[in-house]
Amino acid sequence: MSRCPVRTPGGPGGLEVVDTAAAGDRVTGMRTCVGCRSKAHRSDLVRLVVDRRAAAPVVVVDPRAVMPGRGVWLHQRPDCLDRAEARRAITRGLRLTQAVSLDEVRAWFDQHT
């Protein structure tokens, strides 16, 4: 149970301690799929990041969601990957200035779907 002071109109000094997990919400676990733009729990999505260890930046799947750097979230469905690629949402979400290959991501999707 997490409790957090929240500024409210009433209460002494305008602060009231509220139970932030009262409704069982897992607000911190919600992410938006860059393909279909729907919200889902992070366990239902896969994270994509830029692997900067390579000579040229390449987008890879981060299945454990632990790699450093900015990431984007995507449903593990080929149609969401197609939509995200068509909208250039992956490149934009990762704040890349140039288009990158998604070949490694497609290969991962082919193996895991």
Residue pairs with C-beta under 8 A, 6 or more apart in sequence:
1 19
1 21
2 19
2 20
2 21
3 17
3 18
3 19
3 20
4 17
4 18
4 20
5 15
5 16
5 17
5 18
6 15
6 16
6 17
6 18
7 14
7 15
7 16
8 14
8 15
8 16
10 16
20 27
26 41
29 41
29 42
29 43
30 39
30 40
30 41
30 42
31 39
31 40
31 41
31 42
31 45
31 73
32 38
32 39
32 40
32 73
33 39
33 40
33 45
33 73
33 74
33 75
33 80
33 84
34 72
34 73
34 74
34 80
34 84
34 87
34 89
34 90
34 93
35 74
35 75
35 77
35 79
35 80
35 81
35 82
35 83
35 84
35 87
35 89
36 75
36 79
36 80
36 83
38 75
40 75
42 65
42 73
44 75
44 76
45 73
45 74
45 75
45 76
46 61
46 62
46 63
46 73
46 74
46 75
46 76
47 61
47 62
47 63
47 65
47 67
47 71
47 72
47 73
47 74
48 59
48 60
48 61
48 62
48 71
48 72
48 73
48 74
48 90
48 94
48 105
49 59
49 60
49 62
49 67
49 68
49 69
49 70
49 71
49 94
50 57
50 58
50 59
50 60
50 69
50 70
50 94
50 96
50 100
51 57
51 58
51 59
51 60
51 67
52 69
56 100
57 96
57 100
58 100
58 101
58 104
59 90
59 94
59 100
59 101
59 102
59 104
59 105
60 67
60 104
60 105
60 108
61 104
61 105
61 108
61 109
62 71
65 71
70 93
70 94
70 95
71 94
72 84
72 89
72 90
72 93
72 94
74 80
74 81
74 84
74 90
76 109
76 112
76 113
77 113
78 109
78 113
81 102
81 105
81 106
81 109
83 89
84 90
85 102
88 99
90 102
91 98
91 99
91 100
